[in-house]
Amino acid sequence: MESYGIAHVWTEGDFVIRGLAIALFTMSVLSWSVIVVKAMNLMRLKRLMTSAERAFWFADDLAAGIDRLADASPSLTDNPLLALAVSGRLAAEHHERTQPHLHDRLDVSNWIARNLRDTMDDCVGRMQSGLAILASIGSTSPFVGLFGTVWGIYHALLSMGATGEASIDKVAGPVGEALIMTAFGLFVAIPAVIGYNAISRANGTVVRRLNRFVHGLHAFLVTGARLASDRR
């Protein structure tokens, strides 16, 4: 009696089957790497925003608030609150000290808002990095697995046709092995899709909190007072 299984698929498969198996394995490793890294970054961001945002608004002045944000995380790329606060301060200072230029035709509110929006776009772009990988893997890996199944069934049928053996016990093993590739494709795709949706929802929550921070920061830089909805 012939033995069938995953090991048999690898040892008896041709270069196409092995190449597809390696591709699916690489997709799986890449997918889980993105999921783990993004999940850790999101947890860090949520902890940072819970503590650092409150510390910022309870500082004596803007400079002290920025120092508190820097104490929490000094990197502008890892600390979007710090990046936004620094960008807003620089925009306000630049608008105040420069001679009339093209951008000075904008009032200070519009100038600060534009700079904050640009910084916010950069922060959101960094948060969304890697999601395209998950989306691509989630959408393509089932078809990669399906192609492996079709290829395996085709060659199994050719082999059985050449030997003239077409009984159920001769058909079930090779066809069942070929279906393993479809299972591999789904095994890779399902975590990628779930991870993409979960990270997208979590990113949306963080972005909403950042937008509230931006609105409060804009109001403070323009008028010197916080929005009432931002006071805690």
N, CA, C and O of each residue as an XYZ file, in Angstrom:
928
protein
N       0.847     -1.196      0.000
C       0.000      0.000      0.000
C       0.880      1.243      0.000
O       1.808      1.364      0.800
N       0.574      2.168     -0.914
C       1.348      3.389     -0.999
C       0.991      4.318      0.160
O      -0.153      4.357      0.615
N       1.989      5.060      0.626
C       1.754      6.051      1.681
C       1.616      7.423      1.042
O       2.381      7.799      0.153
N       0.628      8.155      1.516
C       0.376      9.489      0.991
C       0.406     10.485      2.143
O       0.158     10.124      3.293
N       0.706     11.714      1.834
C       0.737     12.762      2.851
C       1.544     13.952      2.375
O       1.942     14.040      1.214
N       1.776     14.872      3.312
C       2.480     16.099      2.960
C       3.906     15.795      2.522
O       4.396     16.352      1.539
N       4.572     14.899      3.264
C       5.948     14.555      2.905
C       6.014     13.925      1.518
O       6.955     14.163      0.760
N       5.002     13.118      1.195
C       4.979     12.467     -0.114
C       4.765     13.483     -1.223
O       5.332     13.354     -2.308
N       3.933     14.508     -0.949
C       3.721     15.575     -1.934
C       5.044     16.255     -2.259
O       5.334     16.542     -3.420
N       5.849     16.513     -1.221
C       7.119     17.209     -1.435
C       8.139     16.323     -2.163
O       8.818     16.771     -3.086
N       8.234     15.085     -1.740
C       9.266     14.214     -2.326
C       8.921     13.799     -3.754
O       9.808     13.648     -4.594
N       7.627     13.617     -4.025
C       7.216     13.161     -5.348
C       6.821     14.304     -6.275
O       6.681     14.095     -7.479
N       6.639     15.511     -5.737
C       6.232     16.641     -6.570
C       7.352     17.135     -7.456
O       8.531     16.976     -7.139
N       6.968     17.745     -8.587
C       7.967     18.295     -9.501
C       8.357     19.701     -9.049
O       7.965     20.144     -7.970
N       9.130     20.395     -9.877
C       9.638     21.715     -9.494
C       8.509     22.734     -9.337
O       8.646     23.681     -8.562
N       7.399     22.560    -10.054
C       6.273     23.492     -9.929
C       5.629     23.361     -8.550
O       5.401     24.363     -7.872
N       5.342     22.148     -8.143
C       4.719     21.923     -6.838
C       5.621     22.407     -5.721
O       5.159     23.053     -4.781
N       6.901     22.100     -5.817
C       7.829     22.535     -4.778
C       7.964     24.063     -4.763
O       8.030     24.683     -3.702
N       8.002     24.647     -5.951
C       8.086     26.109     -6.018
C       6.860     26.777     -5.416
O       6.979     27.775     -4.704
N       5.675     26.229     -5.701
C       4.445     26.783     -5.128
C       4.414     26.597     -3.610
O       3.964     27.486     -2.888
N       4.884     25.463     -3.129
C       4.924     25.222     -1.683
C       5.860     26.214     -0.987
O       5.543     26.748      0.076
N       7.023     26.449     -1.610
C       7.963     27.423     -1.043
C       7.361     28.825     -1.067
O       7.531     29.589     -0.117
N       6.653     29.170     -2.152
C       6.028     30.483     -2.256
C       4.968     30.671     -1.173
O       4.889     31.734     -0.557
N       4.152     29.641     -0.941
C       3.124     29.731      0.090
C       3.739     29.821      1.486
O       3.245     30.556      2.341
N       4.808     29.079      1.711
C       5.486     29.146      3.003
C       6.071     30.548      3.229
O       5.979     31.094      4.329
N       6.671     31.124      2.178
C       7.216     32.481      2.285
C       6.115     33.495      2.550
O       6.295     34.406      3.359
N       4.975     33.348      1.877
C       3.839     34.236      2.117
C       3.369     34.145      3.558
O       3.062     35.156      4.191
N       3.316     32.913      4.073
C       2.854     32.730      5.449
C       3.791     33.400      6.444
O       3.342     34.092      7.358
N       5.099     33.194      6.267
C       6.069     33.823      7.171
C       5.976     35.342      7.086
O       5.992     36.024      8.111
N       5.881     35.869      5.880
C       5.790     37.314      5.689
C       4.513     37.871      6.305
O       4.528     38.926      6.938
N       3.407     37.154      6.115
C       2.130     37.593      6.658
C       2.161     37.650      8.182
O       1.758     38.646      8.784
N       2.642     36.571      8.801
C       2.682     36.558     10.257
C       3.672     37.578     10.807
O       3.452     38.137     11.882
N       4.759     37.824     10.080
C       5.718     38.845     10.520
C       5.067     40.218     10.546
O       5.236     40.973     11.503
N       4.320     40.541      9.490
C       3.635     41.837      9.438
C       2.597     41.936     10.547
O       2.491     42.969     11.208
N       1.833     40.873     10.754
C       0.791     40.889     11.780
C       1.385     41.122     13.161
O       0.883     41.944     13.928
N       2.459     40.397     13.477
C       3.073     40.522     14.808
C       3.663     41.912     15.002
O       3.453     42.533     16.044
N       4.401     42.408     14.007
C       5.041     43.724     14.127
C       3.996     44.824     14.252
O       4.123     45.710     15.097
N       2.963     44.771     13.414
C       1.931     45.816     13.460
C       1.141     45.752     14.760
O       0.774     46.790     15.310
N       0.874     44.549     15.261
C       0.149     44.422     16.523
C       0.956     45.009     17.677
O       0.404     45.694     18.538
N       2.261     44.743     17.696
C       3.109     45.302     18.742
C       3.171     46.820     18.651
O       3.128     47.505     19.673
N       3.271     47.348     17.445
C       3.298     48.803     17.265
C       1.989     49.447     17.713
O       1.997     50.520     18.316
N       0.871     48.795     17.419
C      -0.421     49.343     17.821
C      -0.578     49.339     19.336
O      -1.083     50.304     19.911
N      -0.153     48.272     19.978
C      -0.221     48.238     21.442
C       0.657     49.325     22.052
O       0.273     49.965     23.031
N       1.839     49.531     21.468
C       2.727     50.582     21.966
C       2.109     51.960     21.763
O       2.178     52.814     22.648
N       1.503     52.176     20.593
C       0.868     53.461     20.318
C      -0.283     53.744     21.277
O      -0.435     54.869     21.752
N      -1.090     52.732     21.562
C      -2.223     52.929     22.458
C      -1.751     53.258     23.874
O      -2.325     54.124     24.535
N      -0.707     52.568     24.342
C      -0.158     52.892     25.667
C       0.422     54.306     25.674
O       0.253     55.053     26.638
N       1.100     54.657     24.599
C       1.703     55.981     24.506
C       0.644     57.070     24.534
O       0.792     58.067     25.241
N      -0.422     56.884     23.768
C      -1.451     57.909     23.682
C      -2.227     58.021     24.983
O      -2.696     59.105     25.331
N      -2.368     56.928     25.701
C      -3.098     56.979     26.965
C      -2.377     57.841     27.988
O      -3.011     58.599     28.722
N      -1.049     57.729     28.041
C      -0.280     58.455     29.058
C       0.259     59.778     28.557
O       0.128     60.797     29.236
N       0.870     59.782     27.365
C       1.577     60.964     26.889
C       0.628     62.101     26.529
O       0.951     63.264     26.774
N      -0.528     61.797     25.957
C      -1.448     62.868     25.576
C      -1.924     63.639     26.807
O      -1.972     64.869     26.804
N      -2.267     62.912     27.836
C      -2.706     63.579     29.073
C      -1.566     64.412     29.668
O      -1.786     65.535     30.121
N      -0.349     63.858     29.664
C       0.793     64.605     30.189
C       1.035     65.878     29.380
O       1.406     66.908     29.944
N       0.830     65.818     28.084
C       1.031     66.998     27.237
C       0.075     68.116     27.607
O       0.488     69.266     27.761
N      -1.211     67.784     27.751
C      -2.199     68.834     28.000
C      -2.117     69.382     29.427
O      -2.635     70.464     29.705
N      -1.481     68.658     30.313
C      -1.338     69.158     31.673
C       0.022     69.830     31.904
O       0.375     70.141     33.042
N       0.777     70.051     30.836
C       2.047     70.768     30.953
C       1.797     72.266     31.128
O       0.708     72.765     30.844
N       2.831     72.974     31.604
C       2.687     74.418     31.856
C       2.627     75.218     30.567
O       1.913     76.219     30.504
N       3.353     74.810     29.543
C       3.341     75.509     28.254
C       3.639     74.512     27.142
O       3.835     73.323     27.390
N       3.670     75.022     25.907
C       3.857     74.135     24.758
C       5.222     73.451     24.789
O       5.325     72.255     24.515
N       6.267     74.207     25.122
C       7.609     73.627     25.164
C       7.687     72.504     26.192
O       8.273     71.453     25.929
N       7.097     72.727     27.357
C       7.100     71.684     28.381
C       6.285     70.478     27.935
O       6.653     69.337     28.212
N       5.181     70.732     27.247
C       4.360     69.623     26.744
C       5.115     68.788     25.727
O       5.030     67.560     25.744
N       5.867     69.455     24.825
C       6.660     68.719     23.841
C       7.757     67.917     24.534
O       8.064     66.797     24.125
N       8.343     68.489     25.579
C       9.365     67.748     26.333
C       8.777     66.491     26.963
O       9.431     65.449     27.004
N       7.550     66.586     27.452
C       6.912     65.409     28.046
C       6.633     64.346     26.989
O       6.786     63.152     27.248
N       6.227     64.777     25.808
C       6.011     63.815     24.726
C       7.331     63.151     24.326
O       7.371     61.952     24.050
N       8.413     63.943     24.296
C       9.719     63.399     23.945
C      10.220     62.427     25.009
O      10.906     61.456     24.692
N       9.877     62.690     26.268
C      10.267     61.764     27.335
C       9.589     60.409     27.158
O      10.172     59.367     27.459
N       8.354     60.436     26.668
C       7.632     59.176     26.459
C       8.238     58.386     25.304
O       8.370     57.165     25.388
N       8.607     59.077     24.227
C       9.248     58.450     23.067
C       9.850     59.547     22.214
O       9.110     60.340     21.632
N      11.182     59.622     22.120
C      11.822     60.756     21.447
C      11.805     60.696     19.924
O      12.148     61.681     19.272
N      11.419     59.575     19.350
C      11.456     59.416     17.900
C      10.206     60.008     17.256
O       9.085     59.684     17.648
N      10.403     60.874     16.270
C       9.259     61.475     15.577
C       8.493     60.442     14.765
O       7.283     60.573     14.578
N       9.185     59.417     14.283
C       8.498     58.395     13.490
C       7.716     57.428     14.365
O       6.707     56.878     13.925
N       8.169     57.212     15.603
C       7.488     56.283     16.499
C       6.468     56.969     17.400
O       5.635     56.298     18.009
N       6.520     58.288     17.493
C       5.628     59.037     18.380
C       4.869     60.070     17.557
O       5.346     61.195     17.402
N       3.695     59.717     17.025
C       2.952     60.670     16.197
C       2.511     61.908     16.956
O       2.391     62.979     16.360
N       2.267     61.792     18.259
C       1.888     62.967     19.042
C       3.025     63.987     19.043
O       2.793     65.183     18.867
N       4.245     63.512     19.240
C       5.404     64.403     19.220
C       5.593     65.016     17.839
O       5.879     66.207     17.724
N       5.437     64.212     16.794
C       5.590     64.728     15.432
C       4.574     65.826     15.143
O       4.914     66.838     14.530
N       3.346     65.639     15.573
C       2.306     66.640     15.348
C       2.572     67.908     16.150
O       2.427     69.014     15.630
N       2.961     67.753     17.414
C       3.215     68.920     18.250
C       4.389     69.732     17.718
O       4.316     70.960     17.669
N       5.470     69.065     17.317
C       6.632     69.760     16.768
C       6.273     70.440     15.457
O       6.669     71.582     15.223
N       5.530     69.754     14.600
C       5.124     70.329     13.322
C       4.258     71.576     13.532
O       4.442     72.586     12.854
N       3.319     71.497     14.470
C       2.467     72.659     14.736
C       3.253     73.832     15.280
O       3.029     74.974     14.878
N       4.183     73.558     16.201
C       4.985     74.659     16.759
C       5.858     75.302     15.687
O       5.940     76.528     15.608
N       6.512     74.484     14.862
C       7.352     75.029     13.806
C       6.543     75.839     12.805
O       7.000     76.879     12.330
N       5.330     75.362     12.481
C       4.481     76.103     11.541
C       4.091     77.457     12.110
O       4.123     78.463     11.403
N       3.721     77.485     13.396
C       3.335     78.754     14.022
C       4.516     79.714     14.087
O       4.367     80.901     13.796
N       5.691     79.209     14.468
C       6.871     80.062     14.558
C       7.298     80.566     13.183
O       7.682     81.727     13.044
N       7.237     79.714     12.176
C       7.637     80.105     10.826
C       6.701     81.177     10.277
O       7.148     82.151      9.670
N       5.421     80.995     10.491
C       4.455     81.977      9.992
C       4.636     83.320     10.686
O       4.423     84.370     10.079
N       5.023     83.289     11.937
C       5.148     84.533     12.701
C       6.392     85.333     12.324
O       6.346     86.564     12.314
N       7.510     84.657     12.011
C       8.769     85.379     11.828
C       9.122     85.691     10.382
O       9.997     86.521     10.137
N       8.464     85.047      9.410
C       8.863     85.241      8.021
C       8.253     86.505      7.438
O       7.203     86.972      7.879
N       8.937     87.044      6.437
C       8.419     88.170      5.661
C       7.360     87.635      4.704
O       7.286     86.429      4.467
N       6.536     88.535      4.151
C       5.455     88.064      3.278
C       5.963     87.197      2.131
O       6.744     87.646      1.292
N       5.511     85.965      2.111
C       5.781     85.025      1.034
C       4.435     84.554      0.486
O       3.374     85.019      0.902
N       4.511     83.632     -0.445
C       3.277     83.119     -1.020
C       2.409     82.465      0.040
O       1.189     82.634      0.049
N       3.057     81.699      0.954
C       2.247     80.993      1.942
C       1.656     81.959      2.969
O       0.694     81.611      3.653
N       2.225     83.186      3.089
C       1.695     84.115      4.079
C       0.357     84.715      3.652
O      -0.297     85.394      4.443
N      -0.049     84.473      2.419
C      -1.386     84.894      2.016
C      -2.449     84.081      2.742
O      -3.602     84.503      2.837
N      -2.063     82.918      3.251
C      -2.939     82.148      4.123
C      -2.883     82.735      5.520
O      -1.826     83.183      5.964
N      -3.999     82.735      6.210
C      -3.931     83.182      7.602
C      -3.277     82.106      8.437
O      -3.078     80.986      7.967
N      -2.940     82.435      9.674
C      -2.172     81.514     10.512
C      -2.931     80.206     10.745
O      -2.321     79.142     10.840
N      -4.256     80.285     10.836
C      -5.051     79.080     11.068
C      -4.914     78.097      9.916
O      -4.696     76.905     10.133
N      -5.042     78.599      8.685
C      -4.946     77.719      7.523
C      -3.525     77.177      7.350
O      -3.334     76.026      6.955
N      -2.530     78.019      7.649
C      -1.138     77.586      7.514
C      -0.810     76.456      8.497
O      -0.204     75.450      8.127
N      -1.219     76.641      9.745
C      -0.972     75.592     10.746
C      -1.758     74.333     10.402
O      -1.238     73.223     10.513
N      -3.012     74.504      9.984
C      -3.842     73.342      9.637
C      -3.223     72.547      8.496
O      -3.253     71.317      8.508
N      -2.660     73.244      7.504
C      -2.057     72.545      6.377
C      -0.835     71.740      6.811
O      -0.653     70.605      6.371
N       0.000     72.316      7.668
C       1.180     71.606      8.142
C       0.801     70.410      9.022
O       1.401     69.340      8.922
N      -0.200     70.605      9.881
C      -0.650     69.491     10.713
C      -1.241     68.377      9.864
O      -1.037     67.195     10.140
N      -1.975     68.764      8.830
C      -2.570     67.748      7.953
C      -1.485     66.965      7.222
O      -1.594     65.748      7.077
N      -0.429     67.657      6.757
C       0.662     66.955      6.081
C       1.348     65.972      7.031
O       1.641     64.838      6.653
N       1.602     66.414      8.263
C       2.227     65.518      9.244
C       1.315     64.361      9.589
O       1.775     63.232      9.764
N       0.017     64.635      9.689
C      -0.946     63.583      9.985
C      -0.970     62.546      8.863
O      -1.059     61.346      9.122
N      -0.891     63.010      7.629
C      -0.869     62.079      6.501
C       0.366     61.176      6.566
O       0.285     59.983      6.275
N       1.506     61.753      6.950
C       2.722     60.939      7.080
C       2.565     59.892      8.184
O       2.980     58.745      8.021
N       1.968     60.288      9.299
C       1.772     59.352     10.414
C       0.835     58.215     10.015
O       1.100     57.051     10.314
N      -0.251     58.554      9.344
C      -1.204     57.531      8.918
C      -0.559     56.597      7.894
O      -0.796     55.389      7.907
N       0.262     57.174      7.003
C       0.950     56.348      6.023
C       1.867     55.325      6.676
O       1.933     54.176      6.239
N       2.583     55.744      7.734
C       3.447     54.794      8.444
C       2.622     53.722      9.154
O       3.024     52.559      9.200
N       1.471     54.106      9.706
C       0.624     53.129     10.376
C       0.068     52.097      9.402
O      -0.125     50.937      9.766
N      -0.186     52.510      8.180
C      -0.784     51.613      7.199
C       0.246     50.826      6.401
O      -0.117     49.980      5.584
N       1.521     51.095      6.629
C       2.544     50.338      5.902
C       2.447     48.859      6.274
O       2.275     48.514      7.444
N       2.554     48.024      5.305
C       2.448     46.582      5.518
C       1.069     46.021      5.251
O       0.926     44.823      5.005
N       0.048     46.868      5.294
C      -1.304     46.364      5.048
C      -1.480     45.910      3.600
O      -2.243     44.985      3.322
N      -0.768     46.567      2.678
C      -0.854     46.138      1.278
C      -0.312     44.725      1.112
O      -0.800     43.960      0.281
N       0.701     44.383      1.907
C       1.252     43.020      1.850
C       0.201     42.013      2.298
O      -0.001     40.987      1.647
N      -0.472     42.309      3.420
C      -1.507     41.399      3.906
C      -2.648     41.267      2.905
O      -3.159     40.171      2.673
N      -3.045     42.396      2.312
C      -4.137     42.351      1.339
C      -3.744     41.521      0.120
O      -4.548     40.739     -0.389
N      -2.516     41.691     -0.341
C      -2.063     40.930     -1.514
C      -1.983     39.439     -1.213
O      -2.417     38.614     -2.017
N      -1.427     39.095     -0.050
C      -1.320     37.681      0.318
C      -2.704     37.069      0.511
O      -2.958     35.953      0.058
N      -3.603     37.799      1.185
C      -4.940     37.274      1.420
C      -5.722     37.027      0.144
O      -6.563     36.130      0.089
N      -5.444     37.829     -0.895
C      -6.206     37.690     -2.140
C      -5.565     36.731     -3.136
O      -6.265     36.165     -3.976
N      -4.250     36.535     -3.062
C      -3.578     35.716     -4.081
C      -3.245     34.303     -3.622
O      -3.212     33.386     -4.443
N      -2.996     34.106     -2.330
C      -2.561     32.777     -1.886
C      -3.587     31.669     -2.163
O      -3.170     30.558     -2.488
N      -4.918     31.906     -2.052
C      -5.834     30.809     -2.413
C      -5.686     30.373     -3.864
O      -5.815     29.188     -4.173
N      -5.414     31.329     -4.761
C      -5.266     30.981     -6.173
C      -3.939     30.268     -6.433
O      -3.847     29.415     -7.315
N      -2.910     30.626     -5.656
C      -1.643     29.903     -5.770
C      -1.850     28.440     -5.362
O      -1.393     27.524     -6.045
N      -2.547     28.237     -4.232
C      -2.842     26.879     -3.801
C      -3.718     26.131     -4.790
O      -3.509     24.944     -5.039
N      -4.705     26.831     -5.358
C      -5.587     26.194     -6.334
C      -4.825     25.790     -7.586
O      -5.075     24.729     -8.158
N      -3.901     26.633     -8.007
C      -3.084     26.268     -9.174
C      -2.263     25.014     -8.877
O      -2.115     24.148     -9.740
N      -1.730     24.918     -7.662
C      -0.998     23.712     -7.281
C      -1.878     22.483     -7.312
O      -1.441     21.406     -7.719
N      -3.136     22.644     -6.875
C      -4.074     21.511     -6.912
C      -4.364     21.081     -8.341
O      -4.335     19.891     -8.656
N      -4.641     22.046     -9.201
C      -4.927     21.721    -10.609
C      -3.726     21.049    -11.255
O      -3.868     20.072    -11.991
N      -2.545     21.582    -10.973
C      -1.323     20.987    -11.536
C      -1.127     19.553    -11.034
O      -0.782     18.656    -11.803
N      -1.352     19.353     -9.731
C      -1.174     18.016     -9.164
C      -2.184     17.024     -9.719
O      -1.817     15.891    -10.033
N      -3.450     17.419     -9.847
C      -4.480     16.516    -10.390
C      -4.181     16.185    -11.846
O      -4.340     15.044    -12.278
N      -3.747     17.192    -12.596
C      -3.429     16.962    -14.015
C      -2.348     15.896    -14.166
O      -2.478     14.983    -14.981
N      -1.286     16.015    -13.380
C      -0.192     15.042    -13.505
C      -0.591     13.688    -12.906
O      -0.108     12.653    -13.365
N      -1.456     13.675    -11.898
C      -1.938     12.399    -11.363
C      -2.757     11.662    -12.402
O      -2.632     10.446    -12.547
N      -3.601     12.393    -13.130
C      -4.410     11.769    -14.180
C      -3.545     11.272    -15.331
O      -3.806     10.214    -15.904
N      -2.512     12.045    -15.663
C      -1.605     11.582    -16.716
C      -0.918     10.280    -16.310
O      -0.776      9.360    -17.115
N      -0.489     10.219    -15.029
C       0.193      9.021    -14.536
C      -0.737      7.815    -14.553
O      -0.345      6.721    -14.959
N      -1.972      8.025    -14.107
C      -2.925      6.904    -14.100
C      -3.299      6.483    -15.504
O      -3.523      5.301    -15.763
N      -3.368      7.448    -16.420
C      -3.663      7.089    -17.804
C      -2.538      6.285    -18.436
O      -2.778      5.391    -19.248
N      -1.317      6.610    -18.060
C      -0.177      5.885    -18.629
C      -0.093      4.461    -18.109
O       0.308      3.556    -18.840
N      -0.470      4.253    -16.841
C      -0.395      2.919    -16.244
C      -1.667      2.114    -16.452
O      -1.665      0.892    -16.306
N      -2.751      2.797    -16.791
C      -4.016      2.106    -16.991
C      -4.715      1.733    -15.717
O      -5.668      0.955    -15.759
N      -4.285      2.255    -14.569
C      -4.908      1.958    -13.284
C      -5.781      3.138    -12.875
O      -5.277      4.230    -12.612
N      -7.086      2.913    -12.825
C      -8.009      3.998    -12.517
C      -9.012      3.606    -11.440
O     -10.100      4.179    -11.375
N      -8.669      2.653    -10.607
C      -9.566      2.268     -9.512
C      -9.600      3.367     -8.467
O      -8.742      4.250     -8.454
N     -10.603      3.310     -7.580
C     -10.805      4.371     -6.601
C      -9.606      4.521     -5.673
O      -9.269      5.634     -5.271
N      -8.963      3.410     -5.331
C      -7.812      3.503     -4.427
C      -6.614      4.134     -5.116
O      -5.749      4.712     -4.458
N      -6.559      4.027     -6.436
C      -5.476      4.652     -7.179
C      -5.752      6.132     -7.433
O      -4.825      6.926     -7.590
N      -7.030      6.496     -7.472
C      -7.396      7.885     -7.750
C      -7.409      8.716     -6.474
O      -6.965      9.864     -6.491
N      -7.905      8.169     -5.373
C      -8.122      8.941     -4.151
C      -6.820      9.502     -3.589
O      -6.778     10.654     -3.157
N      -5.750      8.693     -3.591
C      -4.495      9.161     -3.002
C      -3.906     10.358     -3.718
O      -3.695     11.394     -3.088
N      -3.628     10.258     -5.027
C      -3.043     11.393     -5.744
C      -3.928     12.632     -5.743
O      -3.430     13.748     -5.590
N      -5.248     12.446     -5.912
C      -6.147     13.604     -5.908
C      -6.191     14.246     -4.521
O      -6.194     15.471     -4.398
N      -6.225     13.415     -3.481
C      -6.208     13.960     -2.121
C      -4.940     14.735     -1.836
O      -4.978     15.777     -1.181
N      -3.795     14.226     -2.331
C      -2.538     14.949     -2.161
C      -2.589     16.296     -2.875
O      -2.123     17.309     -2.354
N      -3.157     16.288     -4.062
C      -3.228     17.537     -4.823
C      -4.062     18.578     -4.092
O      -3.759     19.770     -4.146
N      -5.121     18.128     -3.402
C      -5.977     19.061     -2.674
C      -5.268     19.694     -1.478
O      -5.717     20.715     -0.957
N      -4.164     19.090     -1.044
C      -3.399     19.675      0.062
C      -2.931     21.082     -0.299
O      -2.865     21.946      0.575
N      -2.604     21.328     -1.565
C      -2.133     22.647     -1.978
C      -3.220     23.703     -1.799
O      -2.929     24.840     -1.426
N      -4.469     23.330     -2.063
C      -5.571     24.267     -1.817
C      -5.696     24.569     -0.334
O      -5.933     25.711      0.057
N      -5.534     23.532      0.496
C      -5.579     23.747      1.943
C      -4.448     24.672      2.390
O      -4.649     25.533      3.247
N      -3.263     24.495      1.812
C      -2.145     25.383      2.139
C      -2.483     26.828      1.796
O      -2.214     27.743      2.574
N      -3.076     27.019      0.622
C      -3.437     28.376      0.207
C      -4.404     29.032      1.168
O      -4.252     30.207      1.503
N      -5.410     28.273      1.617
C      -6.368     28.814      2.586
C      -5.717     29.052      3.941
O      -6.034     30.026      4.624
N      -4.809     28.164      4.328
C      -4.098     28.315      5.598
C      -3.288     29.614      5.624
O      -3.139     30.242      6.672
N      -2.771     30.004      4.466
C      -2.023     31.257      4.373
C      -2.968     32.454      4.288
O      -2.709     33.492      4.898
N      -4.061     32.316      3.536
C      -4.933     33.460      3.253
C      -5.763     33.881      4.460
O      -5.924     35.077      4.704
N      -6.289     32.931      5.212
C      -7.215     33.269      6.295
C      -6.574     34.154      7.361
O      -7.166     35.173      7.717
N      -5.383     33.817      7.894
C      -4.771     34.727      8.865
C      -4.458     36.104      8.284
O      -4.564     37.113      8.981
N      -4.069     36.143      6.997
C      -3.758     37.430      6.374
C      -4.991     38.312      6.301
O      -4.915     39.508      6.582
N      -6.120     37.741      5.928
C      -7.360     38.531      5.825
C      -7.828     38.987      7.207
O      -8.199     40.146      7.395
N      -7.809     38.064      8.171
C      -8.222     38.432      9.531
C      -7.286     39.498     10.101
O      -7.735     40.465     10.717
N      -5.977     39.310      9.888
C      -5.019     40.296     10.378
C      -5.215     41.655      9.733
O      -5.132     42.682     10.406
N      -5.475     41.667      8.436
C      -5.712     42.936      7.729
C      -6.917     43.671      8.311
O      -6.844     44.868      8.587
N      -8.016     42.960      8.496
C      -9.224     43.605      9.023
C      -9.021     44.093     10.454
O      -9.448     45.194     10.801
N      -8.370     43.276     11.287
C      -8.161     43.663     12.679
C      -7.244     44.880     12.788
O      -7.520     45.803     13.553
N      -6.158     44.878     12.025
C      -5.230     46.006     12.072
C      -5.870     47.263     11.506
O      -5.641     48.357     12.021
N      -6.664     47.125     10.458
C      -7.345     48.291      9.880
C      -8.295     48.919     10.894
O      -8.344     50.143     11.022
N      -9.051     48.089     11.616
C      -9.961     48.628     12.630
C      -9.178     49.301     13.754
O      -9.549     50.383     14.208
N      -8.106     48.670     14.199
C      -7.292     49.267     15.264
C      -6.652     50.571     14.801
O      -6.588     51.533     15.567
N      -6.181     50.614     13.564
C      -5.624     51.852     13.020
C      -6.666     52.958     12.992
O      -6.362     54.116     13.279
N      -7.901     52.597     12.645
C      -8.967     53.599     12.621
C      -9.205     54.205     13.991
O      -9.449     55.406     14.108
N      -9.135     53.379     15.033
C      -9.299     53.901     16.393
C      -8.186     54.880     16.751
O      -8.446     55.944     17.314
N      -6.947     54.522     16.425
C      -5.813     55.407     16.720
C      -5.911     56.698     15.919
O      -5.630     57.774     16.447
N      -6.305     56.607     14.656
C      -6.416     57.801     13.815
C      -7.473     58.752     14.358
O      -7.287     59.969     14.329
N      -8.570     58.213     14.849
C      -9.604     59.089     15.425
C      -9.064     59.829     16.650
O      -9.358     61.010     16.838
N      -8.285     59.152     17.474
C      -7.694     59.817     18.641
C      -6.665     60.861     18.213
O      -6.565     61.926     18.823
N      -5.907     60.557     17.169
C      -4.951     61.536     16.662
C      -5.661     62.753     16.080
O      -5.191     63.880     16.235
N      -6.777     62.533     15.417
C      -7.538     63.661     14.876
C      -8.055     64.574     15.981
O      -8.046     65.797     15.836
N      -8.505     63.983     17.086
C      -8.935     64.814     18.214
C      -7.765     65.612     18.771
O      -7.916     66.780     19.128
N      -6.596     64.975     18.846
C      -5.414     65.681     19.327
C      -5.048     66.823     18.383
O      -4.692     67.911     18.834
N      -5.135     66.581     17.084
C      -4.820     67.614     16.095
C      -5.768     68.795     16.224
O      -5.333     69.945     16.169
N      -7.061     68.525     16.396
C      -8.032     69.620     16.530
C      -7.742     70.460     17.769
O      -7.790     71.689     17.717
N      -7.444     69.799     18.873
C      -7.116     70.530     20.080
C      -5.827     71.317     19.941
O      -5.742     72.460     20.390
N      -4.815     70.707     19.315
C      -3.540     71.374     19.112
C      -3.700     72.578     18.190
O      -3.110     73.631     18.434
N      -4.484     72.432     17.149
C      -4.726     73.544     16.228
C      -5.395     74.706     16.948
O      -5.003     75.861     16.784
N      -6.396     74.391     17.735
C      -7.087     75.455     18.475
C      -6.138     76.157     19.439
O      -6.190     77.379     19.578
N      -5.280     75.405     20.100
C      -4.337     76.005     21.051
C      -3.331     76.898     20.337
O      -3.041     77.998     20.808
N      -2.797     76.445     19.211
C      -1.785     77.217     18.503
C      -2.357     78.490     17.893
O      -1.653     79.491     17.762
N      -3.625     78.453     17.523
C      -4.240     79.619     16.888
C      -4.778     80.610     17.917
O      -4.608     81.821     17.771
N      -5.428     80.090     18.953
C      -6.109     80.979     19.904
C      -5.469     80.997     21.276
O      -5.732     81.896     22.074
N      -4.620     79.999     21.563
C      -4.037     79.914     22.898
C      -4.921     79.200     23.882
O      -4.593     79.152     25.067
N      -6.043     78.635     23.438
C      -6.961     77.933     24.330
C      -7.309     76.591     23.735
O      -7.343     76.442     22.513
N      -7.569     75.611     24.581
C      -7.959     74.298     24.107
C      -9.430     74.238     23.772
O     -10.238     75.014     24.281
N      -9.762     73.288     22.894
C     -11.172     73.026     22.625
C     -11.823     72.467     23.890
O     -11.199     71.714     24.639
N     -13.070     72.841     24.118
C     -13.752     72.370     25.328
C     -13.864     70.851     25.345
O     -13.804     70.231     26.406
N     -14.029     70.252     24.163
C     -14.183     68.792     24.097
C     -12.892     68.067     24.419
O     -12.915     66.864     24.676
N     -11.749     68.775     24.413
C     -10.473     68.135     24.691
C     -10.101     68.187     26.144
O      -9.171     67.497     26.561
N     -10.801     68.990     26.944
C     -10.449     69.114     28.351
C     -10.919     67.883     29.112
O     -12.051     67.432     28.939
N     -10.083     67.364     29.918
C     -10.443     66.187     30.714
C     -10.249     66.509     32.169
O     -10.492     65.661     33.027
